[in-house]
């Protein structure tokens, strides 16, 4: 799956960070939720010991 084609280019920086806490800005319909959920899902698949907590 080519995730780059699915994510809004405004959130490309998510894939290049090693940050443990991420706070994104953007208005309604900016695809924040979609971009972050893909980032977290792929990260969890890559690490069998991963844990994720999301606050909305």
C-alpha positions as CSV (number, residue, x, y, z in Angstrom):
1,X,0.0,0.0,0.0
2,X,1.3,3.4,-0.9
3,X,0.3,5.5,2.0
4,X,1.8,8.7,0.5
5,X,-1.1,8.7,-2.0
6,X,-3.7,8.5,0.8
7,X,-2.4,11.3,3.1
8,X,-2.9,15.0,2.6
9,X,0.6,16.4,1.7
10,X,0.2,18.9,4.6
11,X,0.8,16.0,7.0
12,X,3.9,14.5,5.2
13,X,6.1,15.5,8.1
14,X,4.4,12.9,10.3
15,X,6.3,10.2,8.5
16,X,9.6,11.8,9.2
17,X,9.4,12.5,12.9
18,X,10.5,10.5,15.9
19,X,8.4,12.6,18.3
20,X,6.5,10.8,21.0
21,X,3.8,13.5,21.3
22,X,2.2,15.1,18.2
23,X,-0.3,18.0,18.2
24,X,-1.5,18.8,14.7
25,X,-3.3,22.0,13.7
26,X,-5.9,22.4,10.9
27,X,-9.5,23.1,10.5
28,X,-12.4,20.8,9.9
29,X,-12.0,18.5,7.0
30,X,-8.2,18.9,7.0
31,X,-7.8,15.1,7.2
32,X,-5.9,15.3,10.5
33,X,-7.8,12.2,11.9
34,X,-7.1,10.2,8.8
35,X,-3.5,11.1,8.5
36,X,-2.8,10.4,12.2
37,X,-4.7,7.1,12.3
38,X,-2.7,5.8,9.3
39,X,0.5,6.9,10.9
40,X,-0.4,5.2,14.2
41,X,-1.7,2.0,12.5
42,X,1.4,1.6,10.4
43,X,3.7,2.3,13.4
44,X,1.9,-0.4,15.4
45,X,2.3,-2.9,12.6
46,X,6.0,-2.2,12.5
47,X,6.5,-2.8,16.3
48,X,4.9,-5.8,18.0
49,X,5.5,-4.2,21.4
50,X,3.9,-0.9,20.5
51,X,1.1,0.9,22.5
52,X,-0.9,3.9,21.4
53,X,-3.1,6.3,23.3
54,X,-5.1,8.9,21.4
55,X,-7.0,11.8,22.9
56,X,-9.5,13.8,20.9
